[in-house]
Amino acid sequence: MRIAIPVFHGVDELDAIGPYEILRSAASEPPGLEVVLCALDAPSVIEGAHGLRIEVRDAIPSTCDWVIVPGGGWMRGDQGVRAQIAQTKLARELQRLRATGAGMASVCTGAMLLSAAGFLRGRPCTTHQVAREALEKNGGVLVDARVVDDGDVITAGGVTSGIDLAFHLVARLCGEAAAERASKRAEHPRTASIWTRG
């Protein structure tokens, strides 16, 4: 079960690293998780929104089971999510992966990249408070929850909700017991509000 987390200049570090750590800690749970931090132009060094430099060795894979798109930089235009939307290349990569059957997930304003790729129109979703109005204008159906699971598309709210998203994904892919073990390892309770369809 391969999960790709693409990063880019201006990415919010915790949006990417929070889910990465939780999912990597659950990697040995059946059916087995392979978690890849990747970038469009890898190998490369990505500078996050708060100055952390991340050495990325892996390019975005040709196929995967899930993609988790982090946010960051929504209030800026020169880097982060807004820049990625303007450049269109990452959105096209997401469309390509979606066409191969990959599920899509986002943390924070990463939802705006899913929206730009055309995945959220008419669908329940959430994002960081600074982008909720824009997401709704783009056709997203906003839900008041930390994690919104609409089957093949999952979105999470603000920055720290990426950890809640990761626990939820572990529960979906590996079972509730695995998610509980991940929660205990992280010493982070699974108390987040989660909306699921039906």
Phi, psi and omega in degrees: 000106185260131180239124180254135176239098180282135177241163186204163179302130180090004177297143173286122188303314183291330176305321183268314188285327178302301177299322180302312182295315181298315182291321177295326179292338179260011188300329183274355179290137176300137011273011182095126181246132171248119185246125186238122170274124190220171180210159179301316184244069180260152000287145181199170175247121181261135174257122182283175183299333182251017172095355178291131178262126185243119176277118183248119183267333190257136172282164176300128185291161179289328176216156173197171180270323178220149171238131174248115184261113177282166177253204179127142174072020181299329181277000178244158178250343187272346178203176180082200187301314182301318179295319179295322177295316181295324182282338174068345187295317180293319177300322178293323176296320178296319177297320179297314180294322178299321180294338178273357178106006180290138170283152183242136176223157178217156174240133173059226183283003169302337176301331180290331174288321175297321178295317179297330179279354175091020186265347190248355181298124179076009184244146175298138184195172175211170178197183175297149183304329183289344184243003184300317181297317180295320180296319178294320177297330178278003175104000177288147178259101188290137177237139180272084179204156178291322180229131179241113184254106179252039176088264182269001176226126179233132177237152179230153186288231185292181193315304186288348179292347175298329177292318177296320176301316182297316176301317181297319180293321175300317179299318180294317187273327189239351178105160183299320181298321178295320179294322177295319177296319178297320179297317180293320178298320182277349186053046180228116184290148177269076184246005185292148175286128182234125177259131174230147180290134172061000000 
